[in-house]
Amino acid sequence: MPKISVLIPAYNHEKYIAETLQSILDQSLQDLEVIVVNDGSIDTTGKIIDEFCKKDPRVRAYHKENGGVVSALNFGMKHAQGEWLAWCGSDDIVPRNAYRDLLKNSGDRDVVIGEFSEIDDNGGKVRVRMQPWRKNDCFDALFSMPAMWSKIIRRRFVEENDLLFPDVLLCEDLIFLAKVAACRPLYTVIAKDIFHYRNNKKSASASMTHTYTLDYFKAHVEGRFKVLEITESAGIKNGRNYVFYDSIRYLSSYLPQMEEHDVDAAMEVLKRLLTLHDWKSELTYFEAVFGIPYSAFMEMTGREYVSYMRNVDSFDAVLNKFKSGDAGLQFVLQCMKGWLQYRLSSRSKEKDRGTR
């Protein structure tokens, strides 16, 4: 039995899949298997995977008709033989010592959670650290980055609790991790950079997350409904905090990017979620997130709200982001720096025109 089964759902990632696989095969921990599920790719992804299978027996390839990421994830788990399960996107990179560091801290744990970095195609890298308070609660630690790739889970724990990814359009990771937390696993967190997530909005892996259609927005909201249902049934109070604090900030930014004919319906879906929370003692926070008082928001149509937000003063918009926690001090300083550079440039141009 290998120590770790690394599960990779792959779809049309011929540009990245070789680098991803090589980063896993080059791990300082060699006792692993790599299960790659080619989910009906129409480019050369499948061919590249097969070439790796020939070179290294630790790589096992499965080719299936396109059924979506959920079917690929569950298919991979079904065929895993490792003591631990790890997940990796088919365009991401695993640092050389990642799995060694995770296992070194596993002990009798069911879940080991690490930190990560965001990378891009231009060589950029941003280290993302877990806030210290999140380490004190399993749900908070899992949802510091609610994706599968920054953690490993003992396969026996998954099987004993009948954990599978739900058949949904989006948010399968959120729902799966909420179920993991509801099973009250023994967990630990390590302050190590164990994953490099490719944050490239033009890549295939990002396209679903950044698709601003009504169906996808509904899927985002329904995913939060499901997290709320699972956590409240399990008595996990922090699930509500995730849905109405972390998630609401993301969902609020979704509406202005949608097609005009979809916004009204999306607004009603969002209101249905918002009414599940008592905002009376948090009206200031709500206004910081949405840029408008709760009572006014609930009376508006989606088109009215988007029109209003597009006319909000840019300084007020940045200030609201800072107040709500959606932007840190560095973001605000960058905005101030950009504004100052713009003003200096404008004055310089005005001065040049005046001397002509």
C-alpha positions, 0 to 999 in steps of 0.5 A: 500500500502506497503512503499517499494516493494523489488524485488528479482530475484532468480536462484539456490541460495539455499546457500544464499537465506534464509540469504538474505530474513531474512535480509530484513524481519528484517528491522527496517522498517517493512512496506514492501513486498518482491517479490521473482521471482524464475526463474526456479531454479533446486536446493532447492531455490524455496522450501526455498522461499515457507517456508518463505512465510508460515512464513511471509505474506510479502513474495510473491513468484512467480515460473516461467520457466527459462527466465533469469534475465531480465524476472524475474526483469520485472515480479517482477515490474509488481506485485509490489504494494509498493510506492517505488521499491528496488532491491536485489540480491538473495545472498546479504544482506540488513543492518537492517536500510537501508530502514528506512534511504533511506525513511527518506531522500526521501521527494519529490524525485523520486530516493534515492541513497545510498552507499554500502559494498562488502562482501565475504563468508569469512566474509570480508567487504569493505566499498565503498563510493561515490566520492563527485563529483558524487553527483552533477549530477544524472547520475554520482550518479546513475552510481557510482555503475551502479546496481539496488541494491544501490538505491530505485526508486518511483514506480509512476516514473517508471510507468509514464515513462514506464521504463522496463528492456531491453531484453539483455544478459547483462548490463540491469542495465546500460541501465535501469539506463541510461533511469532513468537519461534521465527522469531527476528525482529528486534525493538525495544521502545519505552517508549510508551503505545501501547494502552488495553486495556479491562479490564472483566470484564463486557464481552464481550471479557473473558468468555472469559478469565474463564469458569471452566469445565472446557473453558476451563481445559483450553484454558488449560493446553493453550495452555501445553503448546503454548507449551512445545512450540514454544519448546523445539523452537526452543531458547528456554529462556525459554518454560519460565520463562513457563509455569512461573512467569508462567502457573502463578500465573494457573492456580493462582487458577483452581481455587477459582473453578470449579464443584465438580463440575469441580475434580477433573478440572481438578486432574488436568489441571494436575498433568499440566502441573506434572510436566513441571517439576523443582520440587526446587530450587524448592519454596519458590516452589511453596508460595508460589504454591499455598499448600501443599507440592508433595508434598501438592499432588500427593496432593490431589484438586481438591476437597480443595485448594480446601477447604484454600485457602478456609480459609487465613488471609487474611494468609498468602494475601497473603504468599504472593502477595507471595513468589511475585511475584503481587502487588507492594508496592502490593497488600500496602500496600492490603491493610494499609490495608484491614485498618487501616481495618476495625480502626479502624471496628470499634473505633469501633463498639464504642466507640459501643455502650459509650457507649449 
